[in-house]
Amino acid sequence: MINLNYEAALAPYLVRRGALKSAPLVLVDVGVSAGIHRIWEKFEDDLRVWGFDPLVREIERLNALGLPGHTYECAFVGSRPIALVTRPTTGGALRRATTSRGRARVRRGRWRFCTWT
């Protein structure tokens, strides 16, 4: 993120005053790999995070951090079904994983993605 004021006083002021205690700030991060940007840490316990990413290992890593108020889900987020092509672990044709509304499951290949069945 460019041109951010990392020393902005508003977030720490709101936290000190308890302005967000009854209604915490909610951050939705679609494509949360590597976690949320550090600028959000200024909201401390007054922040609720919902992060979504199709990379299984990254979601497992983020959930293992055990950050209070942070929820990470392995999922694609979008308005319509998508088709994902992954490379197979061994020779052969490309394997296609198609998503549509339904229950999440994990497809294994060279990369591990969460898909919808």
HUGI-V813114 format. One record per residue. N is the residue number from 1. RES is the residue in one letter. SS is DSSP state (alpha for helix, beta for strand, coil for the rest). NEAR is the number of other ideal C-beta (glycine too) atoms within 8 Angstrom. Layout:
<<N RES SS NEAR> <N RES SS NEAR>>
This chain:
<<1 M coil 5> <2 I coil 3> <3 N coil 3> <4 L coil 6> <5 N coil 4> <6 Y coil 5> <7 E coil 4> <8 A coil 7> <9 A coil 6> <10 L alpha 6> <11 A alpha 9> <12 P alpha 8> <13 Y alpha 8> <14 L alpha 11> <15 V alpha 13> <16 R alpha 6> <17 R alpha 6> <18 G coil 6> <19 A coil 7> <20 L coil 11> <21 K coil 7> <22 S coil 3> <23 A coil 4> <24 P coil 11> <25 L beta 8> <26 V beta 8> <27 L beta 10> <28 V beta 7> <29 D beta 10> <30 V beta 8> <31 G coil 6> <32 V coil 14> <33 S coil 7> <34 A coil 4> <35 G coil 7> <36 I coil 9> <37 H coil 5> <38 R alpha 5> <39 I alpha 8> <40 W alpha 10> <41 E alpha 6> <42 K alpha 9> <43 F alpha 12> <44 E alpha 7> <45 D alpha 6> <46 D alpha 11> <47 L beta 12> <48 R beta 10> <49 V beta 14> <50 W beta 10> <51 G beta 16> <52 F beta 14> <53 D beta 13> <54 P coil 10> <55 L beta 12> <56 V alpha 11> <57 R alpha 7> <58 E alpha 11> <59 I alpha 15> <60 E alpha 8> <61 R alpha 8> <62 L alpha 12> <63 N alpha 8> <64 A alpha 6> <65 L coil 8> <66 G coil 5> <67 L coil 6> <68 P coil 5> <69 G coil 9> <70 H beta 10> <71 T beta 8> <72 Y beta 12> <73 E beta 8> <74 C beta 12> <75 A coil 10> <76 F coil 11> <77 V coil 5> <78 G coil 5> <79 S coil 2> <80 R coil 4> <81 P coil 8> <82 I coil 8> <83 A beta 8> <84 L beta 12> <85 V beta 7> <86 T beta 13> <87 R coil 8> <88 P coil 11> <89 T coil 6> <90 T coil 4> <91 G coil 3> <92 G coil 5> <93 A coil 4> <94 L coil 7> <95 R beta 11> <96 R beta 8> <97 A beta 11> <98 T beta 9> <99 T coil 10> <100 S coil 7> <101 R coil 4> <102 G coil 6> <103 R coil 5> <104 A beta 10> <105 R beta 8> <106 V beta 10> <107 R beta 10> <108 R coil 5> <109 G coil 11> <110 R coil 6> <111 W coil 7> <112 R coil 9> <113 F beta 13> <114 C beta 12> <115 T beta 14> <116 W beta 12> <117 T coil 7>>
